[in-house]
Amino acid sequence: MANNIIFKVFYVVIFFNLTSFYFPVATYTPISLKLQGALFILSCLSVLFVCRMEVLKRLANWRIVVLAGLLIFFPLVSLLYTPYTSVRDIVLVVLYFLLVCSIVLVVQVKGWRPFWRVLEFALITNIVALII
């Protein structure tokens, strides 16, 4: 039961990110972008926690560990040699990595159907918003 709620919250967070709804929500409600970002991080981490057995299976493959390490290591090293990269940019790279890992795990655990449904609703919402 709790797992389904975690996955539903994750789907809502994905929908908000795909439609850029987080800007109007932050503008017209007391829910700030920082709070929405914290919800984003918590939803990704909760998915990783719920799917921890799947994560452990993936981490058994050394290639995945090396790829994950490189994807996180290179943005952090870029802070040393470029004055134009801020910590915010590095955090965004790590968040996108966390998002990709969470989406892969959700699709493996729950299947494609719920994720495609979220993508369909986001696409319809974006088209309607463009028309309006």
MARBA-3410 file (N, C-alpha, C, O; in Angstrom, 1 decimal):
132
0.8,-1.2,0.0,0.0,0.0,0.0,0.9,1.3,0.0,0.6,2.2,-0.8 ~ 1.9,1.3,0.9,2.7,2.5,1.0,3.5,2.6,-0.3,3.8,3.7,-0.8 ~ 3.9,1.5,-0.9,4.7,1.5,-2.2,3.9,2.2,-3.3,4.4,2.9,-4.0 ~ 2.6,1.9,-3.3,1.8,2.5,-4.4,1.7,4.0,-4.2,1.7,4.7,-5.2 ~ 1.6,4.5,-3.0,1.6,5.9,-2.7,2.9,6.5,-3.1,2.9,7.6,-3.7
4.0,5.9,-2.8,5.3,6.4,-3.2,5.4,6.5,-4.7,5.9,7.5,-5.3 ~ 4.9,5.5,-5.5,5.0,5.5,-6.9,4.0,6.6,-7.5,4.4,7.3,-8.4 ~ 2.9,6.8,-6.9,1.9,7.8,-7.3,2.5,9.2,-7.1,2.4,10.1,-8.0 ~ 3.1,9.4,-6.0,3.8,10.7,-5.7,4.9,11.0,-6.8,5.1,12.1,-7.3 ~ 5.6,9.9,-7.1,6.7,10.0,-8.1,6.1,10.4,-9.4,6.7,11.2,-10.1
5.0,9.8,-9.8,4.4,10.1,-11.1,3.9,11.5,-11.1,4.0,12.2,-12.1 ~ 3.4,12.0,-10.0,2.9,13.4,-9.9,4.1,14.4,-10.1,4.0,15.4,-10.8 ~ 5.2,14.0,-9.4,6.4,14.9,-9.6,6.9,14.8,-11.0,7.3,15.9,-11.5 ~ 6.9,13.7,-11.6,7.3,13.6,-13.0,6.4,14.4,-13.9,6.9,15.2,-14.8 ~ 5.1,14.4,-13.7,4.2,15.2,-14.4,4.4,16.7,-14.3,4.4,17.4,-15.3
4.7,17.1,-13.1,5.0,18.5,-12.8,6.2,18.9,-13.5,6.3,20.1,-14.0 ~ 7.2,18.1,-13.6,8.5,18.4,-14.2,8.3,18.4,-15.8,8.9,19.3,-16.4 ~ 7.5,17.5,-16.3,7.3,17.5,-17.8,6.5,18.6,-18.3,6.6,19.0,-19.4 ~ 5.6,19.1,-17.4,4.7,20.2,-17.9,5.2,21.6,-17.4,4.5,22.6,-17.7 ~ 6.2,21.6,-16.6,6.7,22.9,-16.0,5.6,23.5,-15.1,5.5,24.7,-15.0
4.8,22.7,-14.5,3.7,23.2,-13.6,4.3,23.7,-12.3,3.6,24.4,-11.5 ~ 5.5,23.4,-12.0,6.1,23.8,-10.7,6.2,25.4,-10.6,6.2,25.9,-9.5 ~ 6.4,26.1,-11.8,6.4,27.5,-11.7,5.1,28.1,-11.3,5.1,29.0,-10.4 ~ 4.0,27.8,-12.0,2.7,28.4,-11.5,2.3,28.0,-10.1,1.8,28.7,-9.3 ~ 2.7,26.7,-9.7,2.4,26.3,-8.3,3.2,27.2,-7.3,2.7,27.6,-6.3
4.4,27.5,-7.7,5.3,28.3,-6.8,4.8,29.7,-6.8,4.9,30.4,-5.8 ~ 4.2,30.2,-7.9,3.8,31.6,-8.0,2.5,31.8,-7.3,2.3,32.8,-6.6 ~ 1.5,30.9,-7.5,0.1,31.2,-7.0,-0.2,30.4,-5.7,-1.3,30.5,-5.2 ~ 0.7,29.7,-5.1,0.5,29.0,-3.9,1.7,29.2,-2.9,2.7,29.7,-3.4 ~ 1.5,28.9,-1.7,2.7,29.1,-0.8,3.8,28.0,-0.9,4.7,28.0,-0.1
3.6,27.1,-1.9,4.6,26.0,-2.0,5.7,26.6,-2.9,5.5,26.8,-4.1 ~ 6.9,26.8,-2.3,8.0,27.4,-3.1,8.7,26.4,-3.9,8.5,25.2,-3.8 ~ 9.6,26.9,-4.8,10.4,26.0,-5.7,11.3,25.2,-4.8,11.6,24.0,-5.2 ~ 11.8,25.7,-3.7,12.7,24.9,-2.9,12.0,23.8,-2.3,12.5,22.7,-2.2 ~ 10.7,24.0,-1.8,9.9,22.9,-1.3,9.6,21.9,-2.3,9.6,20.7,-2.0
9.3,22.3,-3.5,9.0,21.4,-4.6,10.3,20.6,-5.0,10.2,19.4,-5.3 ~ 11.4,21.3,-4.9,12.7,20.6,-5.2,13.0,19.5,-4.1,13.5,18.4,-4.4 ~ 12.7,19.8,-2.9,12.8,18.9,-1.8,11.9,17.7,-2.0,12.3,16.5,-1.8 ~ 10.7,17.9,-2.5,9.7,16.9,-2.7,10.2,16.0,-3.9,10.1,14.8,-3.9 ~ 10.8,16.6,-4.9,11.4,15.9,-6.0,12.5,15.0,-5.5,12.6,13.8,-5.9
13.4,15.5,-4.7,14.5,14.7,-4.2,14.0,13.6,-3.3,14.4,12.4,-3.4 ~ 13.0,13.9,-2.4,12.4,12.8,-1.5,11.7,11.8,-2.3,11.8,10.6,-2.0 ~ 11.0,12.2,-3.4,10.3,11.1,-4.2,11.3,10.2,-4.9,11.0,9.0,-4.9 ~ 12.3,10.8,-5.4,13.4,9.9,-6.1,14.0,9.0,-5.1,14.2,7.8,-5.4 ~ 14.4,9.6,-3.9,15.1,8.7,-2.9,14.1,7.7,-2.4,14.6,6.6,-2.1
12.9,8.0,-2.2,11.9,7.0,-1.7,11.7,5.9,-2.7,11.6,4.7,-2.4 ~ 11.7,6.2,-4.0,11.6,5.2,-5.0,12.9,4.3,-5.0,12.8,3.1,-5.1 ~ 14.0,4.9,-4.8,15.3,4.1,-4.7,15.2,3.2,-3.5,15.7,2.1,-3.5 ~ 14.6,3.7,-2.4,14.5,2.9,-1.2,13.6,1.8,-1.4,13.9,0.6,-1.0 ~ 12.4,2.0,-2.0,11.4,1.0,-2.2,11.9,-0.1,-3.1,11.7,-1.3,-2.9
12.7,0.3,-4.1,13.2,-0.6,-5.1,14.7,-1.0,-4.8,15.5,-1.3,-5.7 ~ 15.0,-1.0,-3.5,16.4,-1.3,-3.1,16.9,-2.6,-3.5,18.1,-2.8,-3.8 ~ 16.1,-3.6,-3.6,16.5,-4.9,-4.1,16.9,-4.9,-5.6,17.9,-5.5,-6.0 ~ 16.1,-4.1,-6.3,16.5,-3.9,-7.8,17.8,-3.1,-7.9,18.6,-3.4,-8.8 ~ 17.9,-2.1,-7.0,19.2,-1.3,-7.0,20.4,-2.2,-6.7,21.4,-2.1,-7.4
20.2,-3.0,-5.8,21.4,-3.9,-5.4,21.7,-4.9,-6.5,22.9,-5.2,-6.8 ~ 20.7,-5.3,-7.3,21.0,-6.2,-8.4,21.7,-5.4,-9.5,22.7,-5.9,-10.1 ~ 21.3,-4.1,-9.7,22.0,-3.3,-10.7,23.4,-3.0,-10.3,24.3,-3.0,-11.1 ~ 23.6,-2.8,-9.0,25.0,-2.4,-8.5,25.9,-3.6,-8.5,27.1,-3.4,-8.3 ~ 25.4,-4.8,-8.7,26.3,-6.0,-8.8,27.1,-6.0,-10.1,28.1,-6.6,-10.2
26.6,-5.2,-11.1,27.3,-5.1,-12.4,28.3,-4.0,-12.3,27.9,-2.8,-12.0 ~ 29.5,-4.3,-12.4,30.6,-3.2,-12.3,30.5,-2.1,-13.3,30.9,-1.0,-13.0 ~ 30.0,-2.4,-14.5,29.9,-1.4,-15.5,28.9,-0.3,-15.1,29.1,0.9,-15.4 ~ 27.8,-0.7,-14.5,26.8,0.3,-14.0,27.4,1.2,-12.9,27.2,2.4,-12.9 ~ 28.2,0.6,-12.0,28.9,1.3,-11.0,29.9,2.3,-11.6,29.9,3.5,-11.1
30.6,1.9,-12.5,31.6,2.8,-13.2,30.9,3.9,-13.9,31.3,5.1,-13.8 ~ 29.8,3.6,-14.6,29.0,4.6,-15.3,28.4,5.6,-14.4,28.5,6.9,-14.6 ~ 27.8,5.1,-13.3,27.3,6.0,-12.3,28.3,6.9,-11.7,28.1,8.1,-11.4 ~ 29.5,6.3,-11.4,30.6,7.1,-10.8,31.0,8.2,-11.7,31.3,9.3,-11.3 ~ 31.2,7.9,-13.0,31.6,8.9,-14.0,30.6,10.0,-14.1,31.0,11.2,-14.2
29.3,9.6,-14.2,28.3,10.6,-14.4,28.2,11.6,-13.2,27.8,12.7,-13.4 ~ 28.6,11.2,-12.0,28.6,12.1,-10.9,29.9,12.7,-10.7,30.0,13.9,-10.3 ~ 31.0,12.0,-11.0,32.4,12.5,-10.7,32.8,13.6,-11.7,33.3,14.6,-11.2 ~ 32.5,13.5,-12.9,32.9,14.5,-13.9,32.3,15.9,-13.6,33.0,16.9,-13.7 ~ 31.0,16.0,-13.3,30.5,17.4,-13.0,31.2,18.0,-11.8,31.4,19.2,-11.7
31.5,17.1,-10.8,32.1,17.6,-9.6,33.5,18.1,-9.8,34.0,19.1,-9.3 ~ 34.2,17.3,-10.7,35.6,17.7,-11.0,35.6,19.0,-11.9,36.6,19.8,-11.8 ~ 34.6,19.2,-12.6,34.5,20.4,-13.5,34.5,21.7,-12.7,34.9,22.8,-13.2 ~ 34.2,21.6,-11.4,34.2,22.8,-10.5,35.7,23.3,-10.4,35.9,24.5,-10.1 ~ 36.6,22.4,-10.5,38.0,22.7,-10.3,38.6,23.6,-11.4,39.5,24.4,-11.2
38.2,23.3,-12.6,38.8,24.0,-13.8,38.0,25.0,-14.5,38.5,25.6,-15.5 ~ 36.8,25.2,-14.2,36.0,26.2,-14.9,35.4,27.2,-13.9,34.7,26.8,-12.9 ~ 35.5,28.5,-14.2,34.9,29.5,-13.3,33.4,29.7,-13.5,32.7,30.4,-12.8 ~ 32.9,29.1,-14.6,31.5,29.4,-15.1,30.5,28.4,-14.5,29.3,28.7,-14.5 ~ 31.0,27.3,-14.0,30.1,26.3,-13.5,29.8,26.6,-12.0,30.8,26.7,-11.2
28.6,26.7,-11.6,28.2,27.0,-10.2,27.8,25.7,-9.6,27.6,24.7,-10.2 ~ 27.7,25.7,-8.3,27.3,24.5,-7.5,25.9,24.1,-7.9,25.5,23.0,-7.9 ~ 25.1,25.1,-8.3,23.7,24.9,-8.7,23.7,24.0,-9.9,22.8,23.1,-10.1 ~ 24.6,24.2,-10.9,24.7,23.4,-12.1,25.0,22.0,-11.8,24.5,21.0,-12.3 ~ 26.0,21.8,-10.9,26.4,20.5,-10.4,25.3,19.7,-9.8,25.0,18.5,-10.0
24.5,20.4,-8.9,23.4,19.8,-8.2,22.3,19.4,-9.2,21.7,18.3,-9.1 ~ 22.1,20.2,-10.3,21.1,19.8,-11.3,21.6,18.6,-12.0,20.7,17.7,-12.4 ~ 22.8,18.4,-12.3,23.3,17.2,-13.0,23.1,16.0,-12.1,22.6,14.9,-12.6 ~ 23.4,16.1,-10.8,23.2,15.0,-9.9,21.7,14.7,-9.8,21.3,13.5,-9.7 ~ 20.9,15.7,-9.8,19.4,15.5,-9.7,18.9,14.8,-11.0,18.0,13.9,-10.9
19.4,15.2,-12.1,19.0,14.5,-13.3,19.4,13.1,-13.3,18.7,12.2,-13.8 ~ 20.6,12.8,-12.8,21.1,11.4,-12.7,20.2,10.6,-11.8,19.8,9.5,-12.1 ~ 19.8,11.2,-10.7,18.9,10.6,-9.7,17.5,10.4,-10.4,16.9,9.3,-10.1 ~ 17.1,11.3,-11.2,15.8,11.2,-11.8,15.8,10.0,-12.9,14.9,9.2,-12.9 ~ 16.9,9.9,-13.6,17.0,8.9,-14.6,17.0,7.5,-13.9,16.4,6.6,-14.4
17.8,7.4,-12.9,17.9,6.1,-12.1,16.5,5.8,-11.6,16.1,4.6,-11.6 ~ 15.8,6.7,-11.0,14.4,6.5,-10.5,13.5,6.0,-11.6,12.6,5.1,-11.3 ~ 13.5,6.7,-12.7,12.6,6.3,-13.8,12.9,4.9,-14.3,11.9,4.2,-14.5 ~ 14.1,4.6,-14.4,14.5,3.2,-14.9,14.0,2.2,-13.9,13.4,1.2,-14.3 ~ 14.1,2.5,-12.6,13.7,1.5,-11.6,12.1,1.4,-11.6,11.6,0.3,-11.4
11.5,2.5,-11.7,10.0,2.5,-11.7,9.5,1.7,-12.9,8.5,1.0,-12.7 ~ 10.1,1.9,-14.0,9.6,1.2,-15.2,9.9,-0.3,-15.0,9.1,-1.1,-15.5 ~ 11.0,-0.6,-14.5,11.3,-2.1,-14.3,10.4,-2.7,-13.3,10.1,-3.9,-13.4 ~ 10.0,-2.0,-12.2,9.2,-2.6,-11.2,7.7,-2.5,-11.5,7.0,-3.5,-11.4 ~ 7.2,-1.4,-12.0,5.8,-1.2,-12.3,5.4,-1.4,-13.8,4.2,-1.6,-14.1
6.4,-1.5,-14.6,6.1,-1.6,-16.0,5.9,-0.3,-16.8,6.0,0.8,-16.2 ~ 5.8,-0.4,-18.1,5.7,0.8,-18.9,4.4,1.5,-18.9,4.3,2.7,-19.0 ~ 3.3,0.8,-18.7,2.0,1.3,-18.8,1.7,2.6,-18.0,1.3,3.6,-18.5 ~ 2.0,2.6,-16.6,1.8,3.8,-15.9,2.7,4.9,-16.3,2.2,6.1,-16.3 ~ 3.9,4.7,-16.6,4.8,5.7,-17.1,4.3,6.4,-18.4,4.4,7.6,-18.5
3.9,5.5,-19.3,3.4,6.1,-20.6,2.2,6.9,-20.4,1.9,7.9,-21.0 ~ 1.3,6.5,-19.4,0.1,7.3,-19.1,0.5,8.7,-18.6,-0.1,9.7,-19.0 ~ 1.5,8.8,-17.7,2.0,10.1,-17.2,2.5,10.9,-18.4,2.3,12.1,-18.5 ~ 3.3,10.2,-19.3,3.8,11.0,-20.5,2.6,11.5,-21.4,2.7,12.6,-21.9 ~ 1.6,10.6,-21.6,0.5,11.0,-22.4,-0.2,12.2,-21.8,-0.6,13.2,-22.5
-0.5,12.2,-20.4,-1.2,13.3,-19.8,-0.3,14.6,-19.9,-0.8,15.7,-20.1 ~ 1.0,14.4,-19.7,1.9,15.6,-19.8,1.9,16.2,-21.2,1.9,17.4,-21.4 ~ 1.9,15.3,-22.2,1.8,15.8,-23.6,0.5,16.5,-23.9,0.6,17.6,-24.5 ~ -0.6,15.9,-23.5,-1.9,16.6,-23.7,-1.9,17.9,-23.0,-2.4,18.9,-23.6 ~ -1.4,18.0,-21.8,-1.4,19.2,-21.0,-0.6,20.3,-21.7,-1.0,21.4,-21.8
0.6,19.9,-22.2,1.5,20.8,-22.9,0.8,21.3,-24.2,0.9,22.5,-24.5 ~ 0.2,20.5,-24.9,-0.5,20.9,-26.2,-1.6,21.8,-25.9,-1.8,22.9,-26.6 ~ -2.4,21.5,-24.9,-3.5,22.4,-24.5,-3.0,23.8,-24.1,-3.6,24.8,-24.4 ~ -1.9,23.8,-23.3,-1.3,25.0,-22.8,-0.8,25.8,-24.0,-0.9,27.1,-24.0 ~ -0.2,25.2,-25.0,0.3,25.9,-26.1,-0.8,26.5,-26.9,-0.7,27.6,-27.4
-1.9,25.8,-27.1,-3.1,26.3,-27.8,-3.7,27.5,-27.1,-4.0,28.5,-27.7 ~ -3.8,27.4,-25.7,-4.3,28.5,-24.9,-3.4,29.7,-25.0,-3.7,30.7,-24.4
END
